[in-house]
Amino acid sequence: MTKWKAEPAPSARRAAYGALFDIFEKEAYANLTIQHLLARYAWRPEERRFLTELVYGVCRRYNVLLWLIGRLSTRPVEKLDAPVRLLLCLGLYQLAFLDAVPDSAAVNETVKLAKKITHAGSTGFINAVLRNFIRCRDSLRIPGEEADPILHDALMYNEPEWLVRRWTAEWGQDKAHAVLAALNRIPAVDIRCNRRKTDRASLMQRLSGLGAAPEPIALCADGITLGESGPFFRSNLLKEGLAYVQNRASMAPACILAPEAGETVLDMCAAPGSKTTQIAALMDDRGQVDAWDIYPHKIRLIRDNCRRMGIHIVRAEVRDASAFHEEKQGRYDRVLLDAPCSGLGVLGRKTEMRWRRKEEDLAAFPPLQKQMLHRAASYVKPGGRIVYSTCTLNGAENEAVVEAFLAAHPDFVLTPFSLPGADGTQGMCTLWPDIHESDGFFAACLTRRA
């Protein structure tokens, strides 16, 4: 780390281009890419903010930027090389959405960057497109709702057309608009107090002293939302294991599971350990929590998080949760299956996923989820509990999976649960971005008959 910080820092624009290339061409995660860059170089605070704004802004507005390029360019968007496309997006984002950046700086700095990255012909093309936007900006308007409602909403709410069409058909326009608007708000930073080392009131008092403006989260007794996240991340609270960054919706499954001290619990898809450490903390670090993941490096991440948070009862191991492990039959009092899913509920935080996920991808998830839930059924004791959860808003991965499971397993029943601010009276609930100011999340509580 010391060696990295000694390196000359690139400009925020140069770093943003590199980050965007990794995100769109190498499928890197935007948040991890930015975290790596911010840790690597010693930028001034304004440069850090500018870098973050450029990367997240282009990721969020990617479809609008491509739409603009299509109207300004003499070449089809799909024919543009990746460096040219991304440089244009970077320049156009500054021109169209950043009032604090002068037009001359947006154009000149993008062209200067293009000279280092691409050849002279492309540099001239980029310059021409950006200057064409300045000339035409007053006449560039996205299609009206009456002319093309799906395209209008896709550009207005920064989502792919297939998703707008799907949600509008499924929920109606008003609900679809509410969810789409919520996913475009800058998400709050939520943290979970580690009750093994402190309590919520004490942690909030410390956060207030740092200037983080904390507020309690109703969904979870350990949850805190930060009005200002900077003071928290500059502090040692994470390093000391007093808190864990976790969206409030992600805290719900462990609360519904309601594990008790001394029990034996299984977290089938555990990495990076958010819910695993929460389960162990709820058990007062007494009993046993088995945590599975298919990747060895993620198992190391779970162990690291447990060490930092003072958790000792977690046994993390490499296991494929979709396979059957006969020796685990009937071993567990409670099982959490936070299943792999399409992730449509986390598009507010993982903006790059909007442009990666395709509608045809969705069909792959329910068969896997049904298989894994079937496996979970064999591991829980009679009278034991399974919580099935996803971070998607796709009924085929949520209610339909649970209904199919119950039809195939008459020895299980849906069990009502209490979750502040959510209705768990039917044994299932959905957390909505527009209602709960959280990620979109689904959870169902299933009990095996004694």
N, C-alpha and C positions, 0 to 999 in steps of 0.2 A: 504493500500500500504506500509506504514512504517513497519508494522508487517511482511509482506511478505519479504521485503528486509533484515530483520534481520535474516531470516532463512539461515542456511548453504546452499550454492549453490551446487547442484550436479555437477558432471563432465559434460562437454559438450556432451560426448558420451552417458552418462546415460540419460541426458535430451533429446538427439536426439532420443534415442530408445523409450522413453515414448511418444514423439511427434509423431513418426512414427506409434506406436501402435494405438494412438488415430485417426490418419489420415486414416490408412488402415483398421482398425477394427471397429472404431466407427464413421467413415465418418466425422471427424472434418475437418475444413479448415486449410490448411497448414499455410497461412499467419496469421490467427487469433491465431493459436496455438503458433507460434513463437513469435508474439507480446506479448501474455500473459506471456510466459516464460521470455522474455527479460525484461518485466516490473516487474516480480516477484522477480528475483534474481539479485544481484549486481556482475555480472561477469566482468572480465577484457575484454577490447576490443577484444583481440585475441580469447578469449573463445567465445564471442558473434559471431564473424565472423565464427569460426569453427562450432558452433552449426548450424548457418544458412546454411552454406555450406553443412553440412551432411544431414540436413532435405530436403532442396530443391534438392540437388544432387541425393539422393535416389529416391525422388518423380519423378524427371525428367528421370532418367535412370532405372526405375523399371523393364521395360521389358527386357533390356539388362542384368540386374543383375539376373533375373529369368532364362534367357537363359543360363547364365554362371553356375548357380547352377545346372541346368539340365544336364550340361556336366561334372560337377565335382562330383556330388553326387551319392551315391549308392541307394538313396531313390528318388522316384518321387517327383517333386516339389509340386504337388497338395496334396501329403500326409503329407507334413511337417506342424507341428503346427505353428501358427502365430508367437510366440516368436522366434522360431528357424529360420523361414524364414526371419524375419526382422533383426535378429542379423547377419545372413549371408549376407544380403543385405548391412548392415552397414559396416561390415568388408570388403566385396568385393569392395564396393565403394571406400574405402580408398586405397586398394591395386591396383585397376585398374585405378583410376582416380585422385588420390591425390599424386603427386610426392613428395610433401613436407613431407608426413608422411612416416617414415621408415616402411618397411615390418614387422619388429619385433614388433613395437608399434601397428600397425594395428591388428596383430594376437593376441598378448598378452593382449592388452586392451579389445578386443572383447571377448576373452575367460574369462578374469577376470569378465567382465560384465555378461557373460552367467552363471557363477557360482552363481550369485546372483538372476538370473531370472528363470533359468530352472534347470533340474536335471543333474546328472553326465553323464549319457549316451548321452544326447543331447550336453553337453559341449564338450565331446570327439569327437562327430560327427562334430560339428562346427569347432573345431581345425583342424580336418583331412581335411575338405573341403577347408579351407583357405590355409593350407599348400600345398594342392594339386594344388591350383591355382598358387602359387609361382613356383612350379615345372613345370607346364604346360603352363604358361602364353604366352610363345613365339609361342606356337602351336594353341592357341585359337584365331580363326579369325571368324568373322561373315560371313555367306554365301555370296558368290559373287553375284553381280547383275545378271550375266548371269545364275546362278544356280537357284535362287529364288528371283526375283526382288522385290516382295511384302515384304517378310521377311527381305530382305536386307534393304529396305527403312524403314521398321518399326523399325529395330534395329538401323539403322544409324540416323534416325530423332526422335527416342524416341516417337513413336506414335503406337496405336494399329493397327494391320493388317487390320481390317475392314475399318478403316478410310483412310489408305493409298490406299487401293483398291478402295474405293468409290471416293476419290478425283482424283485419277489417271484416272479412267474411265470418270469422269465428266469434268475434265479440261485438261487432257493430262498430260504426265509425267513432262514436263518442268515447267508448272505452279504449279503442285502439289509439285514438289521439291522446288520451290521458296517459296511457302507458308510454307511448313514444315520447311525449313531452318530458315525462319523468326520467326517462333514460338519457335525455340530453342535458339534464341539470348536472352541474359539477357535483359528484358524489361526496358526501361527508366522509371524513376519516373517523372510523369507529375503532375502539380498542376494547379489549376484555381485560379486566383486572384479574391478576393471578392471585386467587384467594389463598394459595399456599404461602404467599409472602406478605400480603397486605389485604386491606379491605377497600371497598369502593369509595367510602367516604374519605378515608385517609389519602388514597391515590388522587381523588378529585381535588382535595385541599392542596396537595403538592403540585398538581397540574395548574391550578389557579395561580399559585405563586410563580409559576413559570410563564404565565400569560397565555395559557392554552384555551381558556374559556370553556371548560368541560361542562357537559350536561349528562344526567343519567339517561340510560336507554330503558324504556319500559319493557321491551320484549325479554330482557335477560337481566337478572339481578346483579350481574357482574359487568354489564355493558356500559360504556361511556362513549359519547360522541364529542369530538373536539371542534370547537369554533375556530381555533387556530391550530393547525397541525405542526407548523414550523418549530415552536418551542419544544414540543414533545420529541420530534425527531432529532433535535439538537441536544437533547438531554441523554442521560444514561439509563432511563427507565426500561428501555428495551433490553439493553445489555445486562442490566441487573435482574432481568426476568420478572419484573413487577407487572408487566403488561404485555399483551400480544395484539398485534394489529389484525382485526377480524371484523368483517361486516356484520351488522346486527342480525341479518337473516341467517348467516352461517352459524350464529350462536344458538338458534332455535332447536335444531335436531337433538343436541345433547340435553337441553332442558326438557324436551319431550321424552327422551329416553329415561331421564330421571334415575340415574344409577345410584346405588346406595353403597356405603362403605362396606368392604368385605366381600362384595360380589365379584363374579368373574364375567368380564365384558369383552366383546369383540368389536373392533372397528375394522371393517372389511376393506375399505379403500381409504387408508388413513392419511397419506401424505398431503400436505407437509407436517401434519400434526396439530392443526388448529383444534379440531374436535376431539382428538385423542387426549391432548393435554387438558382440555376443558372437562372431559369425562373423568379423568384421574383427579382433577381438582375437586369436582363435585363429590367424589368418593373419599375426599380427605386423604388421598394417597394411601388408601388401605384397600387391599384386595388385589385383583390382577386385571390388567387391560392388555389384551393382545392386539397389536396393530399390524396390519398387513399392507404391503404394496408390492407391485410387480417389479419395481426398479430399485437396484441396490443403492444408488446415490440418493434416492428419496428416503430410504430407510435410514441412511446416515443423517439426513435432515431431521427426521422425526426424533432420533436419539439426541441430536444436538439441541433441539428445542426443549426436550424433556430435561436435559442437563441444566440448561439455562434457567428453566422455570422451577427447578427443585422437585421434579417428579421422578419417583423411583419405581412405581409399580407397572410401568409400561414395558412390555416385551415386544419389540419391533422386529419383524422378520420378513424376508422376501417370500411372498406367496401370491399365487394367481387366484384372485377371489372368484373368478368364473369357473375354476376347476373344483372338483369335489375332493374334500379332505376327510376321509373316512374316520380318522382318529379324533376328529373334532366334533363328531356327532353328539348332540345332547350335552355339550360341555358348558354352555354359556347361559347365564341368567338374562343377559340383554345383549342384543346385537344391533349395531348401527351399520346400515348400508347407505352411505352417501354415494349414490351410483354415478358412473360415467354418464354424461348426458350431452345434449346439444348446446348447453350453456346460454340459451336465449335470455335468461334472467340477469346475466352479468354484463350485458352489452354496454351499460352505462360506464363501467369501470374498465372493461377490456374492449376498447373501441375498435381495435384492429380486427377483432373477431367478426365484426359486422360484414367485412368484405371477404373473409375467408370461408365462413359457413355458407353452404349451398343448400337449397331446399331438399335436393335429393339425398343429402347427408342424413337427414332426420330419420329415414327409414332404418338405418343401421342400429339405432340405439335401443328401441323397445325389445327386440329379441335378446340382446345382451342383458338388459335390465331384468327381464323375466327370468333368465337363466340364473343370474346372481341372486335374485330374491328367492328363487327355489333352493339355492344352496344355503342361503341364510336360514331357511326354515328347518333344515336338518341339524343346524348347530345349536339352536335355542332349546332350552329345557322346557318340559311341560309347565305351563304357568308363566313362562318367560315372555319377554317382549322384544319385538323387532321395530325399529324405526327406519322407514324407507324414505330417503330424501333426494331431491335433485335441485340444481340451480337453473331450471328451465321453466318456461311458461307454455309448454307444449303438452296438451292433454293426453296425447298418445303415449307420452313418457311418464305421465303422472297418474291421473285417475284410472286410465285404461290398464296400466300395468298392475295396479293394486286390485282392480276388479277381476282381471284374469287370474291373479294369484289366489284370490279368495275362492274363485270358482274351482280351482284345482286343489285347494288345501282347505277342506271344510273344518279342519281342526284349528283354524285361525279365525279370529274375529277382529274387526275394527274396534279400537278402544278410545273413548273420548279422553281428551286431555285439556289441561288449562294452560293457556299461553296469553299473557297480557296483551290486549290489542288485537288478538286474532281469534277466530272461531274454530275451536277444535272439538266441538260437541259431537261431530259426526265421525271423529277419528281421523280426519284429513283436514288440511288447511293449505291455502296458498297465501304467501306474502307477496303483495303487489307493490311495485315501485311507486305508483301514484298514491297509494293509500298509506303504506308503512314507511315511505322514504328510505327504502332499502333495496337490495338486489331482489329480483324475482326469485321466489323459492317455493318449493312444495315439500310437504312432509306428511306421512301417514304413520299411524301407530297401530301395530298389529300384535295381538296377544295369542299365544298358543294355549288352547284349552288345557286345564289341569287334568 
